[in-house]
Amino acid sequence: MKFLSMILTLILLAACNSVYFQPNSIDPTQVFYADRGGYGMRKSIKQKMDERGYNVIVGTAVSSRDATTNAESIEIDSAVVPDDARYIVKVSERREKFNPFWCPFNGFWWWNFNISIADQKTGTELLAWRGRACQNSALRMLDDILDEMEVKNVSQQ
């Protein structure tokens, strides 16, 4: 019985999500900036937003060699956020040691992530999501959140 309660506690803790978002707050016709590259959630959020018809850009790349190390293989890369980007999408991920046995049946990958969407015009954070989930579950939750966040009548904004 003690073992079963410990397993149940681990499962409940592993599936924790903390989501704050402002409903009816993003205009899907505006430009969204997201960081380049990524794996897991970072790549998938850009794909999901693209599927929904959002204009997601990654900015202009700027690269310079780090001359202080005297090693040509080390580069410092950055991106310039375009002036017309209304929203900034930031995603950070952490490698997870724990992977639930049901994830192979729900998108395979187990993600541990932070997502933020901020409005560059107002300086307001519109979405703050700290979560853990299997790939398909996380993308379904993202779809539901974006449904709630989209401005229903864009002409009023």
Secondary structure as UniProt FT lines:
FT   HELIX           2..14
FT   STRAND          17..21
FT   TURN            23..24
FT   TURN            28..29
FT   STRAND          31..34
FT   HELIX           41..51
FT   TURN            52..53
FT   STRAND          55..57
FT   STRAND          60..65
FT   HELIX           67..69
FT   TURN            72..73
FT   STRAND          75..80
FT   TURN            83..84
FT   STRAND          85..94
FT   TURN            101..102
FT   HELIX           103..105
FT   TURN            106..107
FT   STRAND          110..119
FT   TURN            120..123
FT   STRAND          124..134
FT   HELIX           135..149
FT   HELIX           154..156
//
